[in-house]
Amino acid sequence: MKPLDERPLRILAADDSAVMRGVMGKLFRTHAEDRSSELPRMELCGVAQDGVDCLEAVKRLMPDVLVLDLEMPRLNGLEVLRRLQVENPGLPVIMCSAHTERGARSTLEALACGAADYVTKPAEQRDFASAMLSLSQQLLPRIAALAKGAKRKEENAVARSGSGSALKVPSSAVPTKAFSPIEVVVIGLSTGGPSALEQLLPRLPADFPVPVLIVQHMPKLFTGALAERLDKSCALRVKEAYENAMIRPGTIWLAPGDAHMEVGPGNGLTDRHDGSLAGRSSRVRLHRREPLNHCRPAVDYLFFSAARMYGASALALVMTGMGADGLDGARAVHESGGVVLAQDEASSAVWGMPGKVTEAGIASATLPLVEIASALKQRVNAGRLTKMDTAHHAASAMVPRREMTDGLF
């Protein structure tokens, strides 16, 4: 097979609906005829009607990307994914799911099983024009981004094997001096985000001392299901955000899929007894203004508001995702004296969003996914009294001054 740069991307579609298979065929034929598109060339190299046919077609056709239906006879999408994780773990898979609560939960399970991303099926498959428009906007850019990411990872792996040594990422040590104490962590993600969150958030302890707010590019049904799923595996509470919710330590707020989320002022100062400076109380603000960076919710809205409210006490983390949403907001956090971290390329499904931040030179560190939780704990605990320190300080305050000085002079 020719190198990827010299041939069209080969796409395999697996769906038991004849209508959807017809839509897919028309979609890729139309794209092949579109000379004005900035996306790479693509071709539908095959279609499969069920899970068994899909696995056989993967071996026979060696596609670059698989578009996989969830509900299929013989083997469903989840069962196919589990087999592919053993037989072909490097193949990027995009799930094609129904926009229903059941479809959302099944899609999240698929992402946890190794799928790289998902698209929702057009509501009216028999309306070819609407279905084509929906899939061309959702599916084709994801295919291009995932294929590019897989190619770069393969090239990096070859470079590592050829040099005999691993490629070094920037030091994971996060500076803890010359920064203000962190009072909030804001996170932005897109493609590959749900799986990354399932690996990151359970590593944060119940006594994580600052609130966390997250924008993940997803429709509303999906963000609600994602919050519920994460809440079951985390020591911190994970909730879908709502208007006027109090922002405080112990809770992770996930932006709902149909609204932008910002940090807004509360009603005064919070009481802090952990050695940090008293922080301004704040609440969740939601609005449905026009999409920003083609997204609603948009990471930039959250990051800009964190920079305004917290200034140098904000920490912005940009993780896996395509596009550049979060870049301008991260720059605002950086310019206000806050901390910006980014996920590294090797552990990102797509190194678009974090790559832009890293290339802009505003990230204090670019980290593998497995190191991010430790970096967050290190940074937010800098300058704070630990529980042991707090107890010792309280006990010392109760000792009469005479006893404290006995034996010193």
CORMO-V854238 format. One record per residue. N is the residue number from 1. OMEGA is omega in radians with two decimals (none if undefined). BURIAL is I if it has 9 or more other C-alpha atoms within 8 Angstrom, else O. D_FIRST is the distance of its C-alpha to the first C-alpha in whole Angstrom. Layout:
# CORMO-V854238
n = [N:N]
omega = [OMEGA:OMEGA]
burial = [BURIAL:BURIAL]
d_first = [D_FIRST:D_FIRST]
This chain:
# CORMO-V854238
n = [1:2:3:4:5:6:7:8:9:10:11:12:13:14:15:16:17:18:19:20:21:22:23:24:25:26:27:28:29:30:31:32:33:34:35:36:37:38:39:40:41:42:43:44:45:46:47:48:49:50:51:52:53:54:55:56:57:58:59:60:61:62:63:64:65:66:67:68:69:70:71:72:73:74:75:76:77:78:79:80:81:82:83:84:85:86:87:88:89:90:91:92:93:94:95:96:97:98:99:100:101:102:103:104:105:106:107:108:109:110:111:112:113:114:115:116:117:118:119:120:121:122:123:124:125:126:127:128:129:130:131:132:133:134:135:136:137:138:139:140:141:142:143:144:145:146:147:148:149:150:151:152:153:154:155:156:157:158:159:160:161:162:163:164:165:166:167:168:169:170:171:172:173:174:175:176:177:178:179:180:181:182:183:184:185:186:187:188:189:190:191:192:193:194:195:196:197:198:199:200:201:202:203:204:205:206:207:208:209:210:211:212:213:214:215:216:217:218:219:220:221:222:223:224:225:226:227:228:229:230:231:232:233:234:235:236:237:238:239:240:241:242:243:244:245:246:247:248:249:250:251:252:253:254:255:256:257:258:259:260:261:262:263:264:265:266:267:268:269:270:271:272:273:274:275:276:277:278:279:280:281:282:283:284:285:286:287:288:289:290:291:292:293:294:295:296:297:298:299:300:301:302:303:304:305:306:307:308:309:310:311:312:313:314:315:316:317:318:319:320:321:322:323:324:325:326:327:328:329:330:331:332:333:334:335:336:337:338:339:340:341:342:343:344:345:346:347:348:349:350:351:352:353:354:355:356:357:358:359:360:361:362:363:364:365:366:367:368:369:370:371:372:373:374:375:376:377:378:379:380:381:382:383:384:385:386:387:388:389:390:391:392:393:394:395:396:397:398:399:400:401:402:403:404:405:406:407:408:409]
omega = [-3.14:3.04:-3.05:-3.09:-3.03:-3.08:3.06:3.00:-3.11:-3.06:3.02:3.11:3.10:-3.12:-3.11:3.12:3.11:3.12:-3.14:3.10:3.08:3.10:-3.14:3.14:3.13:-3.13:-3.07:3.04:3.13:3.13:-3.14:-3.12:-3.09:-3.10:-3.09:-3.09:3.08:3.12:3.13:3.08:-3.14:3.04:3.06:-3.04:3.12:3.04:3.12:-3.05:3.12:-3.05:3.13:3.08:-3.11:-3.13:3.10:-3.14:3.09:3.14:-3.04:-2.98:3.14:-3.12:3.04:3.14:3.08:3.01:-2.88:3.04:3.11:-3.06:3.12:3.09:-3.14:2.99:3.10:-3.05:-3.14:3.12:3.07:3.14:-3.12:3.09:-3.11:3.11:3.09:-2.99:-3.09:-3.01:-3.11:-3.08:3.08:-3.12:3.06:3.12:3.07:-2.96:3.08:3.13:3.12:3.12:3.11:3.12:3.13:-3.12:3.11:3.12:3.12:3.07:3.11:3.11:3.09:-3.13:3.06:3.07:-3.09:-3.09:-3.12:2.92:3.08:3.14:3.06:-3.10:-3.13:-3.09:-3.09:3.02:-3.01:-3.08:3.14:3.13:3.13:-3.13:-3.13:-3.10:3.13:3.13:-3.09:-2.88:-3.01:3.10:3.12:3.09:-3.12:-3.10:-3.11:3.11:3.11:3.13:3.13:3.13:-3.13:3.11:3.10:3.12:3.12:3.12:3.10:3.14:3.12:-3.12:-3.14:-3.11:-3.13:3.11:-3.12:3.03:-3.08:2.99:3.10:-3.11:-3.13:3.11:-3.12:-3.10:-3.13:3.11:3.12:3.05:3.03:3.05:-3.12:3.14:3.11:3.02:3.09:-3.01:3.08:-3.12:3.03:-3.09:-3.12:-3.04:-3.11:3.10:3.13:3.12:3.13:3.07:-3.07:-2.93:3.10:3.12:3.08:-3.05:-3.13:-3.14:3.05:-2.83:-3.13:3.09:-3.14:3.08:-3.01:2.91:3.04:-3.14:-3.14:3.01:-3.03:3.14:-3.08:-3.12:3.09:3.12:3.13:3.12:3.12:-3.11:-3.14:-3.12:-3.11:-3.06:-3.03:3.03:3.04:3.06:3.08:-3.08:2.99:-3.03:3.03:-3.07:3.04:3.08:3.14:3.12:-3.11:3.11:3.11:-3.11:3.02:-3.13:3.13:-3.11:3.06:-2.97:-3.09:-3.06:2.99:3.12:3.08:3.00:-3.14:-3.11:3.06:-3.04:3.10:-3.09:3.05:3.06:3.14:-3.11:-3.06:3.12:3.14:3.05:3.09:-3.10:3.11:3.06:-3.09:-3.12:3.10:3.02:3.13:3.05:-3.07:3.05:-3.10:3.09:3.08:-3.03:-3.13:-3.04:2.90:0.19:3.09:3.13:-3.08:3.12:-3.13:-3.09:3.11:-3.11:3.09:3.10:3.12:-3.03:-2.99:3.12:-3.09:-3.14:3.11:3.00:3.14:3.13:3.12:-3.07:-3.01:3.11:3.12:-3.12:-3.08:3.11:-3.10:-3.10:-3.11:3.11:3.10:3.10:3.11:3.08:3.14:-3.09:3.10:3.10:3.13:-3.08:3.07:3.06:3.13:3.03:-3.09:-3.05:-3.04:-3.09:3.13:3.02:3.05:-3.08:3.10:-3.12:3.13:3.11:3.12:-3.13:3.13:-3.12:3.12:3.09:-3.10:3.12:3.05:3.11:3.04:-2.84:2.94:-3.11:-3.06:-3.12:-3.01:-3.12:3.12:3.13:3.11:3.14:3.13:-3.05:-3.08:3.11:3.14:3.12:3.12:3.01:3.04:3.09:-3.14:3.12:-3.13:3.13:3.13:3.14:-3.14:3.13:3.14:-3.12:-3.12:-3.12:3.11:-3.08:-3.11:-3.12:-3.11:-3.07:3.12:3.09:-3.13:-3.10:none]
burial = [O:O:O:O:O:O:O:I:I:I:I:I:I:I:I:I:O:O:O:I:I:O:I:I:I:I:I:I:I:O:I:I:O:O:O:O:O:O:O:O:I:I:I:I:I:I:I:I:I:I:I:I:I:I:I:O:I:I:O:O:O:O:I:I:I:I:I:I:I:I:O:I:O:O:I:I:I:I:I:I:I:I:O:I:I:O:O:O:O:O:I:I:I:I:I:I:I:I:I:O:I:O:I:I:I:I:I:I:I:I:I:I:I:I:I:I:I:I:I:O:I:I:O:O:I:O:O:O:O:I:I:I:O:I:I:I:O:I:I:I:I:I:I:I:I:I:I:O:I:I:I:O:I:O:O:I:O:O:O:I:I:O:O:O:O:O:O:O:O:O:O:I:O:I:O:O:O:O:I:O:I:I:I:I:I:I:I:I:I:I:I:I:I:I:I:I:I:I:I:I:I:I:O:I:O:O:O:I:O:I:I:I:I:I:I:I:I:O:I:I:I:I:I:I:I:I:I:I:O:I:I:O:O:I:I:I:I:I:I:I:I:I:O:O:I:O:I:I:I:I:I:I:I:I:I:I:I:I:I:I:I:I:I:I:I:I:O:O:O:O:O:I:O:O:O:I:O:O:I:I:I:I:I:I:I:I:O:O:O:O:I:I:O:O:O:I:I:I:I:I:I:I:I:I:I:I:I:O:I:I:I:I:I:I:I:I:I:I:I:I:I:I:O:I:I:I:I:O:I:I:I:I:I:I:O:I:I:I:I:I:I:I:I:I:I:O:O:I:I:I:I:I:I:I:I:I:I:I:O:O:O:I:I:I:I:I:I:I:I:O:I:I:I:O:I:O:I:I:I:I:I:O:O:I:I:O:O:O:O:I:O:O:O:O:O:O:O:O:O:O:O:O:O:O:O:O:O:O:O]
d_first = [0:4:7:9:11:10:9:11:11:11:14:16:20:22:26:28:30:29:31:28:25:27:27:23:22:25:24:20:21:24:22:19:23:24:24:26:24:24:21:17:16:15:14:16:13:16:19:21:25:26:25:24:22:20:20:18:16:15:14:13:10:9:11:11:15:17:21:23:27:29:31:30:31:31:29:29:27:29:28:25:24:26:24:21:23:23:20:17:19:17:16:18:20:22:26:27:31:34:36:39:41:39:36:36:37:34:32:33:33:29:29:31:29:25:24:24:26:27:28:31:31:33:37:37:34:36:36:33:34:35:32:29:31:31:27:26:29:28:24:22:23:23:19:18:21:19:15:17:19:16:14:17:18:15:16:20:19:18:20:23:22:22:25:27:28:28:27:31:32:35:38:38:42:44:47:50:52:53:52:54:54:51:53:50:46:44:40:37:34:31:28:28:32:33:31:32:36:36:35:38:41:42:42:45:48:51:53:50:53:51:50:46:45:41:40:36:35:35:38:41:41:38:40:43:41:39:42:44:41:41:45:45:43:45:48:48:49:46:47:46:48:51:53:56:55:56:54:55:53:52:50:47:46:43:43:43:41:43:45:44:46:48:51:54:58:60:64:64:64:62:64:62:63:60:61:59:61:62:59:59:59:56:55:52:52:50:49:47:47:44:41:40:36:36:37:40:40:39:39:41:44:45:44:46:49:49:49:52:54:53:52:52:52:49:45:42:39:36:33:29:29:27:29:32:35:37:37:40:42:41:42:46:46:45:48:50:50:48:45:41:39:35:32:30:26:25:27:26:24:24:26:27:31:31:29:32:35:34:33:36:38:40:39:41:38:34:34:32:33:35:37:38:41:42:42:44:47:47:47:50:52:53:56:57:59:58:60:62:63:64:66:67:68:70:72:73:74:77:78:81:81:84:82:79:81:83:82:80:84]
